[in-house]
């Protein structure tokens, strides 16, 4: 009897260990988001295949492991989740070098993710509290408005425009609008109720967050901001993996980053075309002269942010030059 009891107890104690490498991946986006099939499923399949099933991934969408997109970074640091999707811009003070890619003209949205991956070591200090698994950029952020079409720089004067981060806010402010910091899931209600007049965000959200329902005009054609997304991992969870498993996670993360960027670009293009083809919806492409006014207004912001980062001892100018291949 003693032996049977001891054996049963040993099995109970061993059970959590058997699940230790089933990694929880938290994402605040809706479960219908394209990231599930186009990014997370291949990422999980790669880990399972290359580790012989020793490392698996379970995805929790829609904030299932805790509400609040802004809390994704702390949620990972504290071990609430093993891996999290999030925006560095939501906790911008932690990622000043990472967020240089947001500035107009620093990266090309279609090639920026590869440039970031090629220079990822420069960012190591900013991710010292977590393991950086993936990092990519979205499609260009456009100007969505519910009522007033933006055909000129002057049209933005006095409007309240949602922004994803501090740097984007500085750009919108230079354009003459009032920036309002707000996570993506809150935009729909804020536009619907008139809390904001519009939003700076990429076209994938027309479907992913149903923003086509509250948006009537989209303006593009100027040099604009580009948002970054990360997949970060709790350091203890990462440390529990073998060296080989850690390398597999990091390699799979690089592949996921490139796949994610391609997915964002493709979905944005399709969503924008569908929006434009819908009665009552308008896509405005600024004239060359009007676009030049936007670009002239934002250029000093780009210079100032980079200069301030250099002055703070960050490798800002070096990073920007590396991203541009200079």
C-alpha positions in Angstrom: 0.0 0.0 0.0 2.8 2.4 0.9 4.5 1.7 -2.5 1.3 2.3 -4.4 0.6 5.6 -2.5 4.1 6.8 -3.1 3.9 5.9 -6.8 0.6 7.8 -7.1 2.1 10.8 -5.3 5.1 10.8 -7.6 2.8 10.8 -10.6 0.9 13.8 -9.3 4.1 15.7 -8.7 5.4 14.7 -12.1 2.3 15.8 -14.0 3.1 19.6 -14.0 6.6 18.8 -15.2 5.2 17.0 -18.2 3.3 20.1 -19.2 6.1 22.5 -18.5 7.1 22.9 -22.1 3.5 23.5 -23.4 4.1 27.2 -23.8 1.2 29.7 -23.4 1.0 32.4 -26.0 -1.1 35.4 -25.1 -2.6 37.8 -27.7 -5.2 40.6 -27.1 -6.4 40.5 -30.7 -9.7 38.7 -31.5 -9.5 34.9 -32.1 -10.6 35.5 -35.7 -7.4 37.5 -36.4 -5.4 36.3 -39.4 -2.3 36.1 -37.2 -3.6 32.8 -35.7 -3.5 30.8 -39.0 -0.7 32.7 -40.8 1.8 33.2 -37.9 1.0 31.3 -34.7 0.0 28.0 -36.3 3.2 27.6 -38.4 5.3 28.8 -35.4 3.8 26.2 -33.1 4.1 23.5 -35.8 7.8 24.2 -36.3 8.5 24.0 -32.5 6.6 20.7 -32.2 8.3 19.2 -35.2 11.8 20.2 -34.5 11.7 19.3 -30.8 10.0 16.0 -31.4 6.9 17.2 -29.6 8.8 18.2 -26.5 7.9 21.9 -26.9 4.3 22.8 -27.9 2.4 26.1 -28.0 -1.2 26.8 -26.9 -2.6 30.2 -28.1 -4.9 32.3 -26.0 -6.5 35.1 -28.0 -8.8 38.0 -27.1 -7.0 38.7 -23.8 -8.0 35.3 -22.4 -5.0 35.4 -20.0 -5.7 38.9 -18.9 -7.3 42.0 -20.3 -5.4 45.1 -21.5 -3.0 45.2 -24.5 -0.7 47.6 -22.6 -0.1 44.9 -20.0 1.4 42.4 -22.4 5.0 43.2 -21.6 4.5 43.0 -17.8 2.4 39.9 -18.2 5.4 38.2 -19.8 8.0 39.5 -17.3 5.8 38.3 -14.4 5.2 34.8 -15.9 1.5 35.1 -16.4 2.2 33.9 -19.9 5.2 32.2 -21.5 5.0 34.2 -24.7 3.1 37.3 -25.6 2.3 39.4 -28.6 2.3 43.1 -28.1 3.4 46.5 -29.4 6.6 48.1 -28.1 4.9 51.4 -28.5 2.4 50.6 -25.7 5.3 50.6 -23.2 7.5 53.0 -25.2 9.8 54.0 -22.4 11.2 50.4 -22.5 12.0 50.4 -26.2 13.3 53.8 -27.5 15.7 52.2 -30.0 13.2 49.6 -31.3 10.7 52.4 -31.9 13.0 54.4 -34.2 11.6 52.2 -37.0 8.2 53.9 -36.4 9.4 57.2 -37.7 8.5 58.1 -41.3 11.2 57.1 -43.8 13.4 55.0 -41.4 12.3 51.7 -42.9 10.4 50.5 -45.9 7.3 48.5 -44.6 7.9 45.7 -47.1 11.6 45.2 -46.3 12.0 46.7 -42.8 11.4 43.4 -40.9 14.3 41.8 -42.6 16.5 44.8 -41.9 15.5 44.7 -38.2 16.3 41.0 -38.1 19.7 41.6 -39.7 20.5 44.1 -36.9 18.7 42.5 -34.0 21.7 42.4 -31.7 21.6 46.2 -31.4 18.4 45.9 -29.5 19.6 43.3 -27.0 19.7 45.7 -24.0 16.0 46.7 -24.5 14.9 43.1 -24.1 17.1 42.1 -21.2 14.1 41.3 -19.0 12.6 38.9 -21.5 13.7 36.8 -24.4 13.0 38.4 -27.8 11.4 35.8 -30.0 10.0 37.8 -32.8 9.9 41.4 -34.1 8.2 42.7 -37.2 6.5 45.8 -38.6 3.0 46.3 -40.0 1.8 47.8 -43.2 1.9 51.6 -43.4 -0.2 53.4 -40.9 -2.9 55.4 -42.7 -5.3 58.1 -41.5 -8.8 56.8 -40.9 -11.6 59.3 -40.3 -15.3 58.8 -39.6 -16.7 62.1 -40.8 -14.2 64.5 -42.2 -12.1 63.6 -45.2 -8.5 64.6 -45.0 -7.4 66.0 -48.4 -4.8 68.5 -47.1 -2.6 69.1 -44.1 -5.0 71.9 -43.0 -7.9 69.5 -42.8 -6.3 67.8 -39.8 -6.2 71.0 -37.7 -7.9 70.4 -34.4 -9.0 66.8 -35.0 -8.4 64.2 -32.3 -6.5 61.3 -33.9 -5.7 58.0 -32.2 -2.0 57.1 -32.2 -0.3 53.8 -31.3 2.7 55.4 -29.6 4.6 58.5 -28.5 6.6 58.8 -31.7 3.4 58.5 -33.8 1.9 61.1 -31.6 4.7 63.5 -32.3 4.2 63.1 -36.0 0.4 63.6 -35.8 1.0 66.7 -33.6 3.3 68.1 -36.2 0.6 67.6 -38.8 -1.7 69.8 -36.7 -4.0 67.3 -35.0 -4.3 66.3 -31.3 -2.8 62.8 -30.7 -4.8 60.4 -28.4 -3.0 57.4 -27.2 -5.2 54.3 -27.4 -4.9 50.5 -27.9 -6.3 49.1 -31.1 -9.3 47.3 -29.5 -10.7 50.6 -28.2 -10.7 52.5 -31.5 -14.0 51.2 -32.8 -16.1 52.5 -29.8 -14.1 55.7 -29.6 -14.7 56.5 -33.3 -18.3 55.4 -33.1 -19.1 57.7 -30.1 -17.0 60.6 -31.4 -14.4 60.5 -28.6 -11.9 60.6 -31.4 -12.3 61.9 -35.0 -10.0 59.3 -36.5 -7.1 57.0 -36.1 -3.6 56.3 -37.4 -3.4 52.6 -38.0 -2.8 50.1 -40.8 -5.5 48.8 -43.2 -5.6 45.2 -41.7 -7.7 46.6 -38.9 -10.5 47.4 -41.3 -11.5 43.7 -41.0 -9.5 42.4 -38.0 -11.0 45.1 -35.7 -14.0 45.9 -38.0 -12.9 49.5 -38.3 -14.5 49.6 -41.8 -17.8 49.9 -40.0 -16.9 53.2 -38.4 -14.5 54.6 -41.0 -15.7 56.5 -44.1 -12.5 58.1 -45.3 -8.9 56.9 -45.5 -6.0 59.1 -46.4 -2.6 57.9 -47.7 0.3 59.0 -49.9 2.5 60.8 -47.3 5.5 59.4 -45.5 3.9 57.9 -42.5 4.6 55.9 -39.4 5.1 52.1 -39.2 4.2 50.2 -36.1 6.3 47.4 -34.6 5.0 44.2 -33.0 6.9 41.7 -30.9 6.7 38.2 -29.5 8.5 38.1 -26.2 9.1 35.2 -23.8 9.4 35.0 -20.1 13.1 34.5 -19.2 12.5 31.6 -16.8 10.3 29.8 -19.3 13.0 30.3 -21.9 15.7 29.2 -19.5 13.8 26.0 -18.7 14.4 24.9 -22.3 17.5 23.0 -23.4 20.1 24.9 -25.4 18.9 23.2 -28.6 15.3 24.0 -27.8 16.1 27.7 -27.2 17.8 27.9 -30.6 14.8 26.3 -32.2 12.5 28.9 -30.6 14.6 31.8 -31.8 14.9 30.5 -35.3 11.2 29.8 -35.5 10.7 33.3 -34.2 12.7 34.8 -37.0 10.7 32.8 -39.5 7.4 33.9 -37.8 8.5 37.6 -38.0 9.1 37.5 -41.7 5.8 35.6 -42.3 4.0 38.1 -40.1 5.2 41.0 -42.0 4.2 39.4 -45.3 0.8 38.6 -43.8 0.2 42.2 -42.6 1.2 43.6 -46.0 -1.0 41.2 -48.0 -4.1 41.5 -45.7 -3.7 45.3 -45.6 -3.7 45.5 -49.4 -6.7 43.3 -49.8 -8.7 45.1 -47.0 -7.9 48.5 -48.5 -9.1 47.4 -51.9 -12.4 46.0 -50.5 -12.9 49.2 -48.5 -12.4 51.3 -51.7 -14.9 49.2 -53.6 -17.6 49.7 -51.0 -20.3 52.3 -51.6 -19.9 55.3 -49.4 -16.3 54.6 -48.6 -13.4 56.7 -49.9 -9.6 56.2 -50.2 -7.9 59.5 -50.7 -4.4 59.5 -52.1 -2.8 62.9 -51.5 -1.4 64.9 -54.4 2.4 65.2 -54.6 2.2 68.8 -53.4 0.0 67.9 -50.4 2.1 64.9 -49.5 5.1 67.1 -49.5 3.5 69.4 -46.9 2.9 66.4 -44.6 6.5 65.2 -45.1 8.0 68.7 -44.5 6.0 68.9 -41.2 7.1 65.5 -39.9 10.8 65.7 -41.0 11.9 67.8 -38.0 10.2 65.2 -35.7 12.3 62.4 -37.2 15.5 64.4 -36.7 14.6 65.5 -33.2 13.7 61.9 -32.0 16.9 60.5 -33.3 19.0 63.3 -31.9 17.5 63.0 -28.5 18.1 59.2 -28.5 21.7 59.8 -29.4 22.0 62.3 -26.6 20.6 59.8 -24.2 23.5 57.4 -25.1 21.5 55.1 -27.4 22.9 53.9 -30.7 20.2 55.7 -32.5 22.0 57.1 -35.6 24.0 53.9 -36.0 20.9 51.8 -35.9 19.0 54.0 -38.4 22.0 53.9 -40.8 22.3 50.1 -40.4 18.6 49.7 -41.2 19.1 51.8 -44.3 22.2 49.8 -45.3 24.4 52.9 -45.0 
